[in-house]
Amino acid sequence: MTLMEAQRICRRFYRLTNPSEEDRFLVEEALHYLIEETGNPDYMAQLGSVYYEQRQFDLALKYYELAAEYDHTFALVGLGYIWYYGRTGERNYEKAFRCFDRAGKKGDLNAAYKVADMYRRGLYVDKDPDRFREIIEDLYEKLKGGPYPYSKAPEVFLRLSQIREAEGKEEEAYELLERARPLIARRIADSGFFGDRTIMQEIVGGMYRLRPEGPAEIDLFDLYHLLKTPCLIRFRFQGRPLEVEAVEEESNVVVRFGSRWFRTAEDFLAGAETDGVPLATLYNELYAFEVVREDGTGKD
């Protein structure tokens, strides 16, 4: 392998929307080579990210820590997430705060809203809802003019929506969620990262909390809410009809899609495929969603 070959493998991998196990193996090998040959902390942080997305958190921790020794901002944020969520089995809010705060002071918006979250919940620092609101309002002003999918606009819009909802400003809260939703949908389609799916669940949950009747037209991600109770949902892909069913089983609701069964709506959205492609990747090509009730009528 040469430096150019390894860099080409990395560029190709980052363009993939549904990488195979072989693709992941190749990019890991390429990044290991690049780290060994160059010592560049960018490659250490990238390898940490690859392992994080595969939930190999011990390895993610190793390479984030290597990059953080060079004060690498992305690696500091990654370490913050590992300690905040206890990804390796130990939560350490002090370490998480120090990583997020350090990266936030270097201008990282992801780190900044996680610092806000820690003030909101009183994790390591004293609970300070005013400080939480101040940080989120400031981030919103920075992001509101350019809500691109891979900015942190969706996360900030979600948090500001929760602030507005608590203030009784429900219309503004709903509009913020409407702005955040397509941006996260785009991310999910591009990468399928589990963290983005979690954000989408929060967005959809907030929208149905604010408007229990739901939207006039539903799409794939409304199924996070709709499949929590028994129902049959039909939709189409390339003119072909598909259906998914939520079925009550003892005290739980399980989901059937074709011949596959899923324990929850979340598992369905994470793992359902058609023609070997994840539904979430195809969300913009799925249409004509219809909720069919037990009496056979459709959703108004």
Backbone hydrogen bonds in HBPLUS format (Angstrom, degrees):
<---DONOR---> <-ACCEPTOR-->    atom                        ^
c    i                          cat <-CA-CA->   ^        H-A-AA   ^      H-
h    n   atom  resd res      DA  || num        DHA   H-A  angle D-A-AA Bond
n    s   type  num  typ     dist DA aas  dist angle  dist       angle   num
A0006-ALA N   A0002-THR O   2.94 MM   4  6.17 164.9  1.96 155.3 159.4     1
A0007-GLN N   A0003-LEU O   2.92 MM   4  6.11 162.1  1.96 151.2 156.3     2
A0008-ARG N   A0004-MET O   2.93 MM   4  6.06 148.9  2.03 142.8 151.5     3
A0009-ILE N   A0005-GLU O   2.97 MM   4  6.26 154.1  2.04 149.2 155.5     4
A0010-CYS N   A0006-ALA O   3.11 MM   4  6.41 156.1  2.17 146.9 153.0     5
A0011-ARG N   A0007-GLN O   2.97 MM   4  6.23 163.5  2.00 149.7 153.8     6
A0012-ARG N   A0008-ARG O   2.98 MM   4  6.16 161.4  2.02 149.8 154.8     7
A0013-PHE N   A0009-ILE O   2.97 MM   4  6.14 158.6  2.01 146.9 153.0     8
A0014-TYR N   A0010-CYS O   3.06 MM   4  6.30 160.0  2.10 155.4 159.3     9
A0015-ARG N   A0012-ARG O   3.10 MM   3  5.34 149.1  2.20 104.1 113.5    10
A0016-LEU N   A0013-PHE O   3.08 MM   3  5.36 154.0  2.15 108.3 116.2    11
A0024-ARG N   A0020-SER O   3.05 MM   4  6.41 156.4  2.11 149.2 154.9    12
A0025-PHE N   A0021-GLU O   2.90 MM   4  6.16 156.6  1.96 147.9 154.7    13
A0026-LEU N   A0022-GLU O   2.91 MM   4  6.12 161.2  1.94 152.4 157.1    14
A0027-VAL N   A0023-ASP O   3.03 MM   4  6.28 160.4  2.07 149.3 154.1    15
A0028-GLU N   A0024-ARG O   2.99 MM   4  6.14 155.3  2.05 146.9 153.8    16
A0029-GLU N   A0025-PHE O   3.01 MM   4  6.25 163.5  2.03 150.4 154.7    17
A0030-ALA N   A0026-LEU O   2.88 MM   4  6.09 158.1  1.93 148.1 154.7    18
A0031-LEU N   A0027-VAL O   2.89 MM   4  6.03 161.1  1.92 147.4 151.9    19
A0032-HIS N   A0028-GLU O   2.92 MM   4  6.12 160.9  1.96 152.3 157.7    20
A0033-TYR N   A0029-GLU O   3.02 MM   4  6.22 159.2  2.07 146.5 152.1    21
A0034-LEU N   A0030-ALA O   2.91 MM   4  6.19 159.8  1.96 148.6 154.3    22
A0035-ILE N   A0031-LEU O   2.88 MM   4  6.05 157.3  1.93 151.3 156.8    23
A0036-GLU N   A0032-HIS O   3.01 MM   4  6.21 164.9  2.03 149.8 153.9    24
A0037-GLU N   A0033-TYR O   2.87 MM   4  6.05 156.1  1.92 152.9 159.8    25
A0038-THR N   A0034-LEU O   2.88 MM   4  5.75 153.4  1.95 144.2 150.7    26
A0039-GLY N   A0035-ILE O   2.80 MM   4  4.79 143.6  1.93 124.9 136.3    27
A0043-TYR N   A0040-ASN O   3.10 MM   3  5.76 133.2  2.33 116.2 125.2    28
A0045-ALA N   A0041-PRO O   2.93 MM   4  6.16 163.5  1.96 153.7 156.6    29
A0046-GLN N   A0042-ASP O   2.93 MM   4  6.17 152.3  2.01 143.1 151.4    30
A0047-LEU N   A0043-TYR O   2.93 MM   4  6.09 158.3  1.97 145.0 150.2    31
A0048-GLY N   A0044-MET O   2.94 MM   4  6.20 155.5  2.00 146.4 153.8    32
A0049-SER N   A0045-ALA O   2.96 MM   4  6.22 148.2  2.06 143.1 151.5    33
A0050-VAL N   A0046-GLN O   2.96 MM   4  6.30 155.0  2.02 149.7 156.1    34
A0051-TYR N   A0047-LEU O   3.02 MM   4  6.28 165.0  2.04 154.2 157.2    35
A0052-TYR N   A0048-GLY O   2.87 MM   4  6.06 150.4  1.95 142.5 151.8    36
A0053-GLU N   A0049-SER O   2.95 MM   4  6.16 165.3  1.97 155.2 157.3    37
A0054-GLN N   A0050-VAL O   3.24 MM   4  6.46 136.1  2.45 136.1 147.4    38
A0054-GLN N   A0051-TYR O   3.13 MM   3  5.06 128.2  2.41  92.6 106.7    39
A0056-GLN N   A0051-TYR O   2.86 MM   5  5.03 157.9  1.91 157.0 151.7    40
A0055-ARG N   A0052-TYR O   2.87 MM   3  4.88 157.9  1.92 108.3 113.6    41
A0060-ALA N   A0056-GLN O   3.04 MM   4  6.31 154.1  2.11 146.8 155.0    42
A0061-LEU N   A0057-PHE O   2.85 MM   4  5.97 161.7  1.88 148.1 152.0    43
A0062-LYS N   A0058-ASP O   3.16 MM   4  6.43 156.0  2.22 140.4 146.3    44
A0063-TYR N   A0059-LEU O   3.17 MM   4  6.48 165.6  2.19 155.3 156.4    45
A0064-TYR N   A0060-ALA O   2.88 MM   4  6.00 157.3  1.94 156.1 163.3    46
A0065-GLU N   A0061-LEU O   2.91 MM   4  5.97 159.8  1.95 149.4 155.0    47
A0066-LEU N   A0062-LYS O   3.09 MM   4  6.36 150.7  2.18 140.3 148.3    48
A0067-ALA N   A0063-TYR O   3.10 MM   4  6.26 161.4  2.14 142.4 146.6    49
A0068-ALA N   A0064-TYR O   2.79 MM   4  5.96 151.0  1.87 148.7 158.0    50
A0069-GLU N   A0065-GLU O   3.22 MM   4  6.40 133.7  2.45 140.5 149.3    51
A0070-TYR N   A0067-ALA O   2.92 MM   3  5.51 154.0  1.99 113.5 121.7    52
A0072-HIS N   A0067-ALA O   3.41 MM   5  5.62 153.0  2.49 127.2 130.3    53
A0071-ASP N   A0068-ALA O   2.80 MM   3  4.69 156.8  1.85 110.5 112.1    54
A0076-LEU N   A0072-HIS O   3.03 MM   4  6.29 151.8  2.12 151.1 159.5    55
A0076-LEU N   A0073-THR O   3.07 MM   3  5.10 116.4  2.49  96.5 112.0    56
A0077-VAL N   A0073-THR O   3.06 MM   4  6.43 154.7  2.12 153.8 160.4    57
A0078-GLY N   A0074-PHE O   2.97 MM   4  6.27 159.4  2.01 147.8 153.7    58
A0079-LEU N   A0075-ALA O   2.87 MM   4  6.13 158.2  1.92 151.9 157.2    59
A0080-GLY N   A0076-LEU O   2.92 MM   4  6.16 152.1  2.00 142.6 150.8    60
A0081-TYR N   A0077-VAL O   3.00 MM   4  6.39 153.8  2.07 152.1 158.0    61
A0082-ILE N   A0078-GLY O   3.06 MM   4  6.37 157.2  2.12 147.5 153.8    62
A0083-TRP N   A0079-LEU O   2.99 MM   4  6.26 165.5  2.01 159.3 161.4    63
A0084-TYR N   A0080-GLY O   2.81 MM   4  5.85 156.4  1.86 149.3 157.2    64
A0085-TYR N   A0081-TYR O   3.03 MM   4  5.97 170.7  2.04 150.0 151.8    65
A0086-GLY N   A0082-ILE O   2.98 MM   4  5.64 113.5  2.44 128.9 143.8    66
A0087-ARG N   A0082-ILE O   2.95 MM   5  4.94 149.2  2.04 139.4 146.7    67
A0092-ASN N   A0083-TRP O   3.04 MM   9  5.08 161.5  2.07 127.2 132.9    68
A0089-GLY N   A0086-GLY O   2.94 MM   3  5.13 163.1  1.97 116.2 118.5    69
A0096-ALA N   A0092-ASN O   2.97 MM   4  6.25 160.8  2.00 150.8 157.1    70
A0097-PHE N   A0093-TYR O   2.83 MM   4  5.91 166.4  1.85 145.9 149.5    71
A0098-ARG N   A0094-GLU O   3.00 MM   4  6.21 166.9  2.02 152.0 155.7    72
A0099-CYS N   A0095-LYS O   3.00 MM   4  6.19 156.0  2.05 148.8 155.0    73
A0100-PHE N   A0096-ALA O   2.89 MM   4  6.10 173.6  1.90 160.2 162.0    74
A0101-ASP N   A0097-PHE O   2.73 MM   4  5.75 166.9  1.74 156.6 161.1    75
A0102-ARG N   A0098-ARG O   3.02 MM   4  5.93 155.7  2.08 135.3 142.2    76
A0103-ALA N   A0099-CYS O   3.01 MM   4  6.20 163.0  2.03 150.7 155.2    77
A0104-GLY N   A0100-PHE O   2.71 MM   4  5.82 155.5  1.76 150.4 158.5    78
A0105-LYS N   A0101-ASP O   2.99 MM   4  6.11 152.8  2.06 144.7 150.4    79
A0106-LYS N   A0103-ALA O   2.99 MM   3  5.03 141.0  2.14  97.7 109.8    80
A0108-ASP N   A0103-ALA O   3.18 MM   5  5.68 165.1  2.20 141.7 138.8    81
A0107-GLY N   A0104-GLY O   2.94 MM   3  5.11 157.9  1.98 107.8 112.4    82
A0112-ALA N   A0108-ASP O   3.13 MM   4  6.37 148.8  2.23 138.7 147.9    83
A0113-TYR N   A0109-LEU O   3.09 MM   4  6.38 158.4  2.14 151.4 153.8    84
A0114-LYS N   A0110-ASN O   3.21 MM   4  6.49 145.4  2.34 144.8 154.6    85
A0115-VAL N   A0111-ALA O   2.93 MM   4  6.23 148.1  2.03 149.1 157.9    86
A0116-ALA N   A0112-ALA O   3.04 MM   4  6.37 155.1  2.10 143.9 150.7    87
A0117-ASP N   A0113-TYR O   2.95 MM   4  6.22 150.2  2.04 136.6 144.3    88
A0118-MET N   A0114-LYS O   3.08 MM   4  6.36 146.9  2.20 141.9 149.7    89
A0118-MET N   A0115-VAL O   3.08 MM   3  5.17 120.9  2.45  96.0 110.6    90
A0119-TYR N   A0115-VAL O   3.10 MM   4  6.51 148.9  2.20 149.1 157.5    91
A0120-ARG N   A0116-ALA O   2.87 MM   4  6.15 149.1  1.97 148.8 158.8    92
A0121-ARG N   A0117-ASP O   3.03 MM   4  6.27 149.7  2.12 146.5 152.7    93
A0122-GLY N   A0118-MET O   2.85 MM   4  5.62 122.8  2.18 134.5 147.9    94
A0123-LEU N   A0118-MET O   3.02 MM   5  4.93 157.2  2.07 137.0 143.5    95
A0128-ASP N   A0119-TYR O   2.77 MM   9  5.12 168.1  1.78 139.9 143.5    96
A0131-ARG N   A0128-ASP O   3.05 MM   3  5.36 120.5  2.42 105.4 119.4    97
A0132-PHE N   A0128-ASP O   3.04 MM   4  6.40 158.7  2.09 154.1 160.8    98
A0133-ARG N   A0129-PRO O   2.93 MM   4  6.12 167.1  1.94 148.3 151.1    99
A0134-GLU N   A0130-ASP O   2.89 MM   4  6.05 157.7  1.94 145.2 152.0   100
A0135-ILE N   A0131-ARG O   3.00 MM   4  6.19 163.9  2.03 152.6 155.3   101
A0136-ILE N   A0132-PHE O   3.08 MM   4  6.30 169.9  2.09 156.1 158.9   102
A0137-GLU N   A0133-ARG O   2.85 MM   4  5.94 165.7  1.87 155.2 159.5   103
A0138-ASP N   A0134-GLU O   3.07 MM   4  6.17 156.3  2.13 142.7 149.2   104
A0139-LEU N   A0135-ILE O   2.93 MM   4  6.19 157.4  1.98 150.4 156.7   105
A0140-TYR N   A0136-ILE O   2.88 MM   4  6.06 155.3  1.94 149.6 156.6   106
A0141-GLU N   A0137-GLU O   3.16 MM   4  6.43 155.2  2.22 145.4 150.6   107
A0142-LYS N   A0138-ASP O   3.28 MM   4  6.60 143.9  2.42 139.9 149.3   108
A0142-LYS N   A0139-LEU O   3.07 MM   3  5.08 122.9  2.41  95.0 109.7   109
A0143-LEU N   A0139-LEU O   2.99 MM   4  6.20 137.1  2.18 145.7 157.9   110
A0143-LEU N   A0140-TYR O   3.10 MM   3  5.07 128.0  2.38  95.3 109.2   111
A0144-LYS N   A0140-TYR O   2.82 MM   4  5.53 146.0  1.94 160.6 162.4   112
A0146-GLY N   A0143-LEU O   3.07 MM   3  5.63 155.8  2.13 118.5 125.7   113
A0148-TYR N   A0146-GLY O   2.80 MM   2  5.72 133.5  2.02 112.3  97.5   114
A0151-SER N   A0148-TYR O   3.02 MM   3  5.38 166.9  2.04 118.1 122.0   115
A0156-VAL N   A0152-LYS O   3.13 MM   4  6.35 161.5  2.16 154.9 160.6   116
A0157-PHE N   A0153-ALA O   2.73 MM   4  5.86 165.2  1.75 163.7 168.1   117
A0158-LEU N   A0154-PRO O   2.93 MM   4  6.07 157.3  1.98 146.5 152.4   118
A0159-ARG N   A0155-GLU O   3.15 MM   4  6.40 161.4  2.18 143.9 148.2   119
A0160-LEU N   A0156-VAL O   2.87 MM   4  6.08 163.7  1.90 155.3 160.2   120
A0161-SER N   A0157-PHE O   2.84 MM   4  5.96 147.8  1.95 144.5 153.6   121
A0162-GLN N   A0158-LEU O   3.11 MM   4  6.45 149.6  2.20 144.3 151.7   122
A0163-ILE N   A0159-ARG O   3.03 MM   4  6.40 148.6  2.13 144.6 153.5   123
A0164-ARG N   A0160-LEU O   2.86 MM   4  6.15 163.3  1.89 152.1 156.2   124
A0165-GLU N   A0161-SER O   2.82 MM   4  6.03 155.2  1.88 149.1 156.4   125
A0166-ALA N   A0162-GLN O   3.10 MM   4  6.25 157.7  2.15 140.5 145.8   126
A0167-GLU N   A0163-ILE O   3.06 MM   4  6.36 135.9  2.26 139.9 152.5   127
A0167-GLU N   A0164-ARG O   3.07 MM   3  4.92 125.1  2.38  90.7 105.6   128
A0169-LYS N   A0164-ARG O   2.85 MM   5  5.10 152.2  1.93 158.8 150.9   129
A0168-GLY N   A0165-GLU O   2.96 MM   3  5.05 157.1  2.01 105.1 112.0   130
A0173-ALA N   A0169-LYS O   3.01 MM   4  6.21 154.4  2.07 148.0 156.3   131
A0174-TYR N   A0170-GLU O   2.90 MM   4  6.07 158.3  1.95 148.2 153.0   132
A0175-GLU N   A0171-GLU O   2.99 MM   4  6.23 160.3  2.03 150.2 155.6   133
A0176-LEU N   A0172-GLU O   3.07 MM   4  6.28 152.4  2.15 147.2 153.6   134
A0177-LEU N   A0173-ALA O   3.25 MM   4  6.57 152.6  2.33 144.1 150.8   135
A0178-GLU N   A0174-TYR O   2.92 MM   4  6.25 153.0  1.99 150.5 158.7   136
A0179-ARG N   A0175-GLU O   3.05 MM   4  6.32 143.1  2.19 141.9 151.0   137
A0180-ALA N   A0176-LEU O   3.02 MM   4  6.28 146.4  2.14 142.0 151.4   138
A0181-ARG N   A0177-LEU O   2.95 MM   4  6.00 156.8  2.00 154.6 159.0   139
A0184-ILE N   A0180-ALA O   3.16 MM   4  6.46 157.4  2.22 159.0 165.5   140
A0185-ALA N   A0181-ARG O   2.93 MM   4  6.14 157.8  1.98 153.8 161.0   141
A0186-ARG N   A0182-PRO O   3.03 MM   4  6.13 151.7  2.11 136.5 142.8   142
A0187-ARG N   A0183-LEU O   3.20 MM   4  6.51 154.4  2.27 139.6 146.1   143
A0188-ILE N   A0184-ILE O   2.89 MM   4  6.18 164.6  1.92 157.0 160.5   144
A0189-ALA N   A0185-ALA O   2.98 MM   4  6.19 160.2  2.02 149.0 154.3   145
A0190-ASP N   A0186-ARG O   2.99 MM   4  6.19 147.0  2.10 144.4 153.4   146
A0190-ASP N   A0187-ARG O   3.07 MM   3  5.05 118.5  2.46  93.3 108.8   147
A0191-SER N   A0187-ARG O   2.89 MM   4  6.10 157.9  1.94 159.4 164.3   148
A0192-GLY N   A0188-ILE O   2.79 MM   4  4.38 127.3  2.06 112.6 128.4   149
A0196-ASP N   A0193-PHE O   3.05 MM   3  5.58 130.5  2.31 111.4 123.0   150
A0197-ARG N   A0193-PHE O   3.36 MM   4  6.81 149.1  2.46 146.8 155.5   151
A0198-THR N   A0194-PHE O   3.15 MM   4  6.47 148.9  2.25 144.8 152.5   152
A0199-ILE N   A0195-GLY O   3.16 MM   4  6.50 152.4  2.24 142.0 148.9   153
A0200-MET N   A0196-ASP O   2.96 MM   4  6.24 157.4  2.02 147.2 153.3   154
A0201-GLN N   A0197-ARG O   3.01 MM   4  6.30 153.6  2.08 146.2 152.7   155
A0202-GLU N   A0198-THR O   3.17 MM   4  6.53 153.6  2.25 145.1 151.5   156
A0203-ILE N   A0199-ILE O   2.95 MM   4  6.27 156.0  2.01 152.1 159.2   157
A0204-VAL N   A0200-MET O   2.88 MM   4  6.08 174.8  1.88 161.5 161.7   158
A0205-GLY N   A0201-GLN O   2.89 MM   4  5.94 160.7  1.92 145.3 151.7   159
A0206-GLY N   A0202-GLU O   2.92 MM   4  6.04 154.2  1.98 143.6 150.4   160
A0207-MET N   A0203-ILE O   2.95 MM   4  6.23 153.4  2.02 150.0 157.4   161
A0208-TYR N   A0204-VAL O   3.05 MM   4  6.33 161.5  2.08 155.5 159.1   162
A0209-ARG N   A0205-GLY O   2.96 MM   4  6.09 139.8  2.12 139.2 150.9   163
A0210-LEU N   A0206-GLY O   2.98 MM   4  6.17 152.8  2.06 145.7 152.1   164
A0211-ARG N   A0207-MET O   2.85 MM   4  5.98 148.6  1.95 142.5 152.1   165
A0214-GLY N   A0211-ARG O   2.92 MM   3  5.72 163.0  1.94 128.3 133.6   166
A0222-ASP N   A0219-ASP O   3.12 MM   3  5.68 150.6  2.21 116.4 124.5   167
A0223-LEU N   A0220-LEU O   3.07 MM   3  5.77 157.8  2.12 115.0 121.9   168
A0224-TYR N   A0221-PHE O   3.23 MM   3  5.78 164.9  2.25 111.8 115.6   169
A0225-HIS N   A0222-ASP O   2.97 MM   3  5.66 141.2  2.13 115.7 124.2   170
A0226-LEU N   A0222-ASP O   3.01 MM   4  6.26 170.3  2.02 150.4 152.6   171
A0227-LEU N   A0223-LEU O   3.09 MM   4  5.36 163.4  2.12 129.2 133.6   172
A0228-LYS N   A0225-HIS O   3.27 MM   3  5.78 162.4  2.31 116.0 118.7   173
A0231-CYS N   A0246-ALA O   3.18 MM  15  5.23 142.6  2.32 122.3 130.5   174
A0246-ALA N   A0231-CYS O   2.84 MM  15  5.23 163.5  1.87 155.6 161.3   175
A0232-LEU N   A0292-VAL O   3.32 MM  60  5.13 156.9  2.38 153.1 155.2   176
A0292-VAL N   A0232-LEU O   2.62 MM  60  5.13 167.9  1.63 174.5 176.1   177
A0233-ILE N   A0244-VAL O   2.83 MM  11  5.33 171.4  1.84 166.1 168.9   178
A0244-VAL N   A0233-ILE O   2.86 MM  11  5.33 155.6  1.92 151.7 159.9   179
A0234-ARG N   A0290-GLU O   2.88 MM  56  5.21 159.4  1.92 155.0 156.7   180
A0290-GLU N   A0234-ARG O   2.75 MM  56  5.21 144.9  1.87 156.4 162.5   181
A0235-PHE N   A0242-LEU O   2.93 MM   7  5.37 160.3  1.97 146.9 149.1   182
A0242-LEU N   A0235-PHE O   2.73 MM   7  5.37 160.1  1.77 167.5 163.4   183
A0236-ARG N   A0287-TYR O   2.79 MM  51  5.34 160.0  1.83 160.6 163.7   184
A0287-TYR N   A0236-ARG O   3.01 MM  51  5.34 163.0  2.04 147.3 152.8   185
A0237-PHE N   A0240-ARG O   2.90 MM   3  5.17 154.9  1.97 142.2 149.7   186
A0240-ARG N   A0237-PHE O   2.90 MM   3  5.17 161.3  1.93 115.5 119.0   187
A0245-GLU N   A0256-ARG O   2.90 MM  11  5.15 165.9  1.92 151.6 156.4   188
A0256-ARG N   A0245-GLU O   2.74 MM  11  5.15 164.9  1.76 156.4 161.4   189
A0247-VAL N   A0254-VAL O   2.74 MM   7  5.34 165.7  1.76 160.7 165.4   190
A0254-VAL N   A0247-VAL O   2.84 MM   7  5.34 155.7  1.89 161.0 155.6   191
A0249-GLU N   A0252-ASN O   2.68 MM   3  5.25 170.1  1.68 153.8 157.5   192
A0252-ASN N   A0249-GLU O   2.98 MM   3  5.25 165.5  2.00 130.4 130.6   193
A0255-VAL N   A0262-PHE O   2.88 MM   7  5.00 175.2  1.89 152.3 154.0   194
A0262-PHE N   A0255-VAL O   2.68 MM   7  5.00 154.6  1.74 151.6 159.1   195
A0257-PHE N   A0260-ARG O   2.89 MM   3  5.37 164.5  1.91 154.5 159.8   196
A0260-ARG N   A0257-PHE O   3.10 MM   3  5.37 156.6  2.15 131.1 129.0   197
A0268-PHE N   A0264-THR O   3.08 MM   4  6.38 155.3  2.14 144.2 151.0   198
A0269-LEU N   A0265-ALA O   2.96 MM   4  6.27 166.2  1.98 155.4 157.5   199
A0270-ALA N   A0266-GLU O   3.01 MM   4  6.17 140.3  2.17 140.9 152.0   200
A0271-GLY N   A0267-ASP O   2.89 MM   4  5.98 144.1  2.02 148.1 156.9   201
A0272-ALA N   A0268-PHE O   2.87 MM   4  5.27 156.3  1.93 154.3 152.9   202
A0279-LEU N   A0272-ALA O   2.96 MM   7  5.92 165.3  1.98 139.2 141.1   203
A0274-THR N   A0277-VAL O   2.96 MM   3  5.42 156.7  2.01 146.2 147.8   204
A0277-VAL N   A0274-THR O   3.04 MM   3  5.42 165.7  2.06 114.0 118.6   205
A0281-THR N   A0278-PRO O   3.02 MM   3  5.36 131.3  2.27 105.5 117.8   206
A0282-LEU N   A0279-LEU O   2.87 MM   3  5.05 129.9  2.13 101.3 115.8   207
A0283-TYR N   A0280-ALA O   3.41 MM   3  5.02 168.3  2.42  99.8 101.6   208
A0285-GLU N   A0282-LEU O   2.64 MM   3  5.32 159.9  1.68 131.1 138.5   209
A0286-LEU N   A0283-TYR O   3.38 MM   3  5.33 163.7  2.41 100.8 105.4   210
A0299-LYS N   A0291-VAL O   2.97 MM   8  5.20 110.5  2.47 137.1 153.4   211
A0293-ARG N   A0297-THR O   2.99 MM   4  5.63 164.5  2.02 163.4 165.5   212
A0296-GLY N   A0293-ARG O   2.83 MM   3  5.25 160.7  1.87 115.5 120.7   213
